């Protein structure tokens, strides 16, 4: 598909140091392996270096290592430079040089090359015949080898500052089993299920079941505060010498327009035509704040360099082009650990709704009305006609959110709950002009005899979403 992009040429980039010469947020992945295999591979790596398991106390590298000039970039923190937690656990055997890392957070996965958001909202029929909504999502920690390089640079700098350079440090994944929890009782969520956690990528596959009205609240929440959760990393204990046995707590969130759920916006490894391009692959507008890179100083220490991008906004599929002549030689040197853009997404109610519509097959914005069955004065009615149960059979294409087929629902009522709220009707436009639904009534009397309509009834014009059952209907059914 050809892009209709608006090209924004970023020239005259603002250097953020005294002189330009010194400037510097549904299928398993192909790499999925079983938890047992992944754990064994990690353990083999550690044991080969003399590892005996993580120690109980982590090193908070963000507190122990200072990045010079970081404060010149307003709003930028360690989390913008690395998607891994900056807390690392040393191995109990210090001579192994092993340090264990883990993800900082989990975000709703967005991947442009895989169709966008890993989020799907589907309407399902339960065993009772009532409709519910199934929301499936993938949550990703979003880190890659570049994040590991940044974490490695922080660790190297800490050890250098402590005069501890006996062994080249090695970063390995924290040997732990992730357990995700989402406490969503305040949203009237029926069920939250963690279907799988990929041990090689720590991607969480999650499903949430709710009723249809709750779906509207949930999808609105996805754009704003998000659905919060936690990820507990339960350590795998390798030996009696390992001292980390308590869980490590993490954070998860299902939210749209969270840029950390997508690929990190890195400086491209290859360029052409004397300029580099950055395309906004998100459905939301993107605000570009900085192009930054982390630099190892010659005499030790880490420094953040970069340029301000003026909070320029790229619309979806827009392109920012940056001339290489605006940069410096240091930017691409071996001393540069990593280069990335710092950006945020602009939240929009309209765009969020369109994303939800796409995730629900385009039916997310359809008006919905619940079908109601009202047995009038049920106690007197049941007694007068010796009724044991009333059965109502309803058929309608409007039970299907997309109108692909006529769906039949059956309801057996004892009169205890009236009016009875049945399934939702999705009010898409019926080009054929047919009935919204048709129904038949059956009556089972106390002697076990069943009477039922032979013909289908049509809804009333005054209360089209309510099926009223009174003495006239019962008498007509008993006469069949």
C-alpha positions in Angstrom: 0.0 0.0 0.0 1.5 3.3 -1.1 2.0 5.9 1.7 0.4 9.3 1.3 2.9 10.9 3.7 3.4 14.5 4.7 7.2 15.0 4.8 8.5 17.2 7.6 12.1 18.3 7.1 13.8 18.9 10.4 16.5 21.4 9.9 18.3 23.7 12.2 18.2 21.1 15.0 18.9 22.7 18.4 22.0 21.3 20.0 21.6 20.9 23.8 25.2 21.6 24.8 27.5 24.6 24.6 29.1 23.8 21.3 28.0 21.7 18.3 31.2 19.6 18.4 30.2 18.4 21.9 26.5 17.6 21.2 25.8 14.4 21.3 2.7 0.9 25.4 -3.3 -13.7 18.6 -0.5 -16.2 18.2 2.7 -17.1 19.9 5.9 -15.8 18.4 8.0 -18.1 16.2 10.7 -18.1 18.9 8.3 -19.6 21.5 9.9 -22.3 23.6 8.6 -24.1 26.6 9.3 -22.7 30.1 11.3 -25.8 31.0 13.6 -25.4 28.0 14.1 -21.7 28.6 14.8 -22.1 32.3 17.4 -24.8 31.5 19.1 -22.7 28.9 19.4 -19.8 31.3 20.7 -22.1 34.1 23.3 -23.7 31.8 24.6 -20.2 30.8 24.9 -19.2 34.5 26.5 -22.5 35.6 29.1 -22.3 32.9 30.4 -19.1 34.5 30.2 -20.4 38.0 26.8 -18.9 38.7 24.9 -20.1 41.8 21.7 -18.0 41.5 20.8 -14.3 42.2 21.5 -12.6 45.5 18.7 -11.1 47.6 19.6 -7.4 47.2 19.5 -5.7 43.8 21.8 -2.9 42.6 19.6 0.2 41.8 21.8 1.4 38.9 19.6 4.5 38.3 20.5 5.7 41.8 24.2 4.6 41.6 25.1 5.9 38.2 24.9 9.5 37.1 24.4 10.3 33.4 25.9 13.7 32.8 23.7 16.3 31.0 20.5 14.2 31.5 18.9 17.2 33.2 19.2 19.2 30.0 16.5 17.1 28.4 13.3 18.1 30.1 11.1 15.2 31.1 13.6 12.5 30.0 14.5 9.9 32.6 16.3 6.5 32.7 13.1 4.8 31.7 13.2 6.7 28.4 16.7 5.3 27.7 16.1 1.7 28.7 12.9 -0.4 28.9 14.5 -2.9 31.3 14.4 -2.3 35.0 17.6 -0.5 36.1 17.7 -2.8 39.2 19.9 -5.8 38.6 20.6 -8.7 40.9 24.2 -9.9 41.3 24.9 -13.6 41.5 25.7 -14.9 45.0 29.1 -15.9 43.5 30.7 -12.5 42.8 33.5 -14.1 40.9 31.0 -15.2 38.2 30.5 -11.6 37.1 26.8 -12.4 36.5 24.0 -9.9 37.0 20.4 -10.7 36.4 18.0 -8.3 34.7 14.2 -8.2 34.3 11.6 -6.1 32.5 10.5 -2.8 34.0 6.9 -2.9 32.9 4.4 -4.7 30.5 2.4 -2.7 27.9 -0.3 -3.4 25.4 1.6 -4.7 22.4 1.6 -2.7 19.2 3.5 -4.0 16.1 3.0 -2.2 12.8 4.3 -5.2 10.8 1.7 -7.5 12.4 -1.3 -5.3 11.9 -1.1 -2.9 14.8 -2.5 -3.6 18.2 -2.5 -7.1 19.6 -6.0 -6.6 20.9 -9.2 -8.2 19.8 -12.7 -7.7 21.2 -15.3 -10.4 20.2 -18.9 -11.1 21.1 -19.5 -14.6 22.4 -22.6 -16.6 23.4 -22.4 -18.2 26.9 -23.7 -21.6 27.8 -26.9 -19.9 29.0 -27.4 -18.2 25.7 -26.5 -14.7 26.9 -23.9 -12.7 25.1 -20.6 -11.6 26.7 -17.5 -9.9 25.4 -14.2 -11.6 25.2 -11.2 -9.2 25.1 -7.8 -10.8 24.2 -4.6 -8.9 24.4 -0.8 -9.4 24.3 1.3 -7.4 26.8 5.0 -6.9 26.0 7.9 -5.6 28.1 9.1 -4.1 24.8 12.8 -4.4 25.3 15.5 -5.5 22.8 19.2 -5.9 22.5 19.7 -2.1 22.4 18.1 -1.8 25.9 20.5 -4.5 27.1 23.4 -2.5 25.7 22.2 0.6 27.7 21.8 -1.5 30.9 25.3 -3.0 30.2 26.8 0.5 30.0 25.2 1.5 33.3 26.5 -1.7 34.9 30.0 -1.2 33.5 30.1 2.4 34.7 29.0 1.4 38.2 31.6 -1.3 38.5 34.3 1.0 37.1 33.4 3.7 39.7 33.8 1.0 42.4 37.1 -0.2 41.1 35.6 -3.6 40.5 36.7 -4.7 37.0 38.1 -8.1 37.9 35.6 -10.0 35.7 33.8 -8.8 32.6 30.1 -8.5 33.8 27.5 -10.7 32.1 23.8 -9.8 32.0 21.4 -12.8 32.1 17.6 -12.9 32.4 16.4 -13.2 36.0 15.5 -16.9 36.5 11.9 -16.5 37.5 8.4 -17.5 36.6 6.1 -14.5 35.8 2.6 -14.5 37.2 0.2 -11.8 36.0 -2.7 -10.5 38.0 -5.4 -8.0 37.0 -7.8 -7.0 39.8 -10.6 -5.5 37.8 -13.6 -5.9 40.2 -14.4 -2.2 40.0 -15.1 -2.7 36.2 -17.5 -5.6 36.8 -15.2 -7.9 35.0 -16.5 -11.5 35.0 -13.1 -13.3 34.5 -9.5 -12.5 33.8 -7.4 -15.4 32.5 -3.6 -15.5 31.7 -3.5 -17.9 28.8 0.2 -18.1 28.3 3.5 -16.3 29.1 6.3 -16.7 26.5 9.4 -17.4 28.5 11.8 -16.2 25.8 10.1 -12.8 25.3 8.1 -12.5 28.6 5.0 -11.6 26.4 1.8 -12.2 28.3 -1.3 -13.5 26.5 -4.4 -12.4 28.4 -8.2 -12.7 28.0 -10.9 -10.8 29.8 -14.6 -11.7 29.9 -17.2 -9.1 30.6 -20.9 -8.4 29.8 -21.7 -6.0 26.9 -22.4 -2.9 29.0 -19.1 -3.4 30.8 -17.3 -3.6 27.4 -18.2 0.1 26.8 -16.7 1.1 30.1 -13.6 -1.0 29.5 -12.9 0.3 26.0 -13.3 3.9 27.2 -10.9 3.2 30.0 -8.3 1.7 27.5 -7.8 5.2 26.1 -7.5 7.1 29.4 -6.2 5.6 32.7 -5.9 2.1 31.3 -6.6 -1.3 33.0 -3.9 -1.8 35.7 -2.3 -5.1 36.7 0.8 -6.5 38.3 3.4 -9.1 37.3 5.0 -11.1 40.0 8.3 -12.7 39.2 8.7 -15.8 41.3 12.4 -16.8 41.5 13.5 -20.2 40.4 15.8 -21.5 43.2 18.8 -23.2 41.8 20.8 -24.0 44.8 20.9 -23.7 48.6 23.3 -20.8 48.2 20.8 -18.7 46.3 19.4 -15.9 48.6 16.8 -14.4 46.3 13.7 -16.4 47.1 11.1 -13.6 47.6 9.0 -12.5 44.6 10.0 -9.5 42.5 7.1 -7.2 41.8 6.4 -5.6 38.4 3.7 -3.5 36.8 1.4 -4.1 33.8 -1.1 -1.9 32.0 -3.5 -2.3 29.1 -3.8 1.1 27.6 -4.0 2.6 24.1 -1.7 5.4 22.9 1.1 4.2 25.1 4.2 4.5 22.9 6.2 2.1 25.0 4.1 -0.8 23.8 5.5 -0.5 20.3 9.0 -0.7 18.8 11.5 1.8 20.2 12.0 4.7 17.8 15.7 4.2 17.1 18.0 6.0 14.8 18.1 3.8 11.6 21.1 1.6 11.1 21.2 2.5 7.4 20.4 5.8 5.6 20.3 6.9 2.0 20.3 10.2 0.1 22.1 12.0 2.9 19.2 11.8 5.3 17.4 9.5 7.7 13.6 9.0 7.9 11.3 8.3 10.7 7.7 7.2 9.8 4.9 7.4 12.3 3.4 3.9 12.1 0.9 4.6 14.9 -2.8 5.5 14.3 -2.3 8.4 16.7 -0.4 11.7 16.2 3.2 11.5 17.5 5.0 14.3 19.2 8.8 14.3 18.7 10.7 15.9 21.6 14.3 14.8 21.2 16.9 12.7 19.3 19.3 11.6 22.0 22.2 9.2 22.3 24.1 7.8 25.2 27.9 8.3 25.1 30.8 6.7 26.9 33.3 9.5 27.8 37.0 8.8 27.1 38.0 9.2 30.8 35.0 7.3 32.1 31.4 8.2 32.8 28.3 8.3 30.7 26.8 11.4 29.1 23.6 12.1 27.2 23.8 14.1 24.0 21.2 15.1 21.5 19.0 17.7 19.8 15.6 19.1 20.6 13.0 18.5 17.9 10.7 21.2 18.9 7.8 18.9 19.8 7.0 18.6 16.1 3.9 16.5 15.5 3.7 13.7 12.9 0.3 12.5 11.8 -0.2 8.8 11.1 2.0 7.8 8.2 3.8 11.2 8.2 7.6 11.1 7.7 10.3 13.1 9.5 13.4 13.5 7.5 16.7 14.5 9.2 19.7 15.5 7.1 22.9 13.7 8.2 24.7 17.0 7.8 22.9 18.3 10.9 24.5 15.7 13.0 28.1 15.2 14.2 30.8 12.6 13.9 30.5 11.6 17.5 26.9 10.5 17.0 27.9 7.5 14.9 31.2 6.7 16.8 32.0 3.5 18.7 31.6 5.5 21.9 27.9 6.0 21.3 26.0 3.2 23.1 22.5 3.8 21.6 20.6 6.5 19.8 16.8 6.9 19.9 14.0 9.4 19.6 12.1 10.5 22.6 8.4 10.9 21.7 4.9 10.6 23.0 1.5 9.9 21.4 -1.3 12.4 21.3 -4.4 10.9 22.8 -7.6 11.4 20.8 -11.1 10.2 21.7 -12.0 9.9 18.0 -8.9 8.0 17.1 -9.2 5.8 20.1 -12.8 4.9 19.1 -11.7 4.0 15.5 -9.0 1.8 17.0 -11.6 0.0 19.1 -13.8 -0.3 16.1 -11.0 -2.0 14.2 -10.4 -4.4 17.1 -14.0 -5.4 17.2 -14.3 -5.9 13.4 -15.9 -2.5 12.9 -18.9 -3.0 15.2 -17.6 -1.2 18.3 -19.6 1.9 17.7 -22.9 0.2 16.9 -25.9 1.2 19.0 -27.1 -1.7 21.2 -30.5 -2.4 22.8 -31.1 -5.2 25.2 -34.1 -7.4 24.4 -36.5 -7.6 27.4 -39.1 -10.2 28.2 -41.8 -9.0 30.5 -44.3 -11.5 32.0 -47.1 -9.3 33.3 -48.3 -10.1 36.8 -46.5 -13.4 36.8 -47.8 -14.8 40.1 -51.5 -14.3 39.2 -50.8 -15.5 35.6 -49.1 -18.7 36.6 -51.8 -19.5 39.2 -54.7 -18.8 36.8 -53.4 -21.0 34.0 -51.5 -23.6 36.1 -48.3 -22.6 34.4 -45.0 -24.3 35.4 -42.7 -22.5 32.9 -42.9 -20.0 30.0 -40.5 -20.5 27.1 -39.6 -17.9 24.6 -37.7 -18.6 21.4 -36.3 -15.6 19.5 -34.6 -15.5 16.1 -32.8 -12.5 14.7 -29.8 -11.5 12.6 -29.4 -8.6 15.0 -28.1 -11.0 17.7 -25.0 -11.1 15.4 -23.0 -7.9 15.7 -22.2 -8.1 12.0 -25.5 -9.6 10.8 -23.8 -12.5 9.1 -26.4 -15.1 10.1 -29.8 -15.4 11.9 -29.2 -16.5 15.5 -31.8 -18.3 17.6 -31.9 -17.8 21.4 -34.2 -19.7 23.8 -35.2 -18.5 27.3 -37.1 -20.6 29.9 -38.7 -18.4 32.6 -40.4 -19.2 35.9 -41.7 -15.7 36.5 -39.3 -15.0 39.4 -37.3 -12.4 37.4 -39.5 -10.0 35.5 -38.8 -8.0 33.4 -36.1 -10.4 32.2 -33.1 -8.9 30.4 -32.2 -11.1 27.5 -29.4 -10.7 24.8 -28.4 -7.5 23.2 -29.6 -6.5 19.7 -27.0 -4.8 17.5 -28.8 -2.1 15.6 -26.9 -2.1 12.3 -28.9 -0.8 9.3 -31.1 -3.5 7.8 -31.1 -2.8 4.1 -33.8 -5.5 3.5 -36.2 -3.8 5.9 -37.0 -7.1 7.7 -38.2 -7.6 11.3 -35.8 -6.7 14.1 -36.6 -10.2 15.4 -39.3 -12.8 15.5 -40.4 -14.9 18.4 -42.5 -17.9 19.5 -44.0 -18.5 23.0 -44.4 -21.9 24.7 -46.2 -22.7 27.9 -45.5 -25.8 30.1 -48.4 -26.4 32.5 -48.2 -28.1 35.9 -49.4 -31.4 34.4 -46.4 -31.5 32.2 -48.1 -30.7 28.9 -46.4 -28.3 26.5 -48.2 -25.8 24.3 -46.4 -23.7 21.8 -46.9 -21.2 19.0 -46.8 -22.7 15.5 -46.2 -19.4 13.8 -43.6 -16.7 14.5 -44.7 -13.5 16.1 -43.4 -10.0 15.2 -42.3 -7.3 17.7 -44.8 -4.6 18.6 -44.2 -1.1 17.1 -44.7 0.8 20.4 -42.1 -1.1 22.5 -40.0 -2.9 19.9 -37.3 -4.1 22.3 -39.8 -5.7 24.8 -41.8 -8.9 24.4 -44.9 -8.6 26.6 -46.5 -11.8 27.8 -49.9 -11.5 29.4 -53.2 -13.5 29.5 -54.0 -12.8 25.9 -50.7 -14.4 24.7 -51.1 -17.4 27.1 -54.6 -18.1 26.1 -53.6 -18.0 22.4 -50.8 -20.4 23.1 -53.0 -22.8 25.1 -55.4 -22.8 22.2 -52.8 -24.1 19.8 
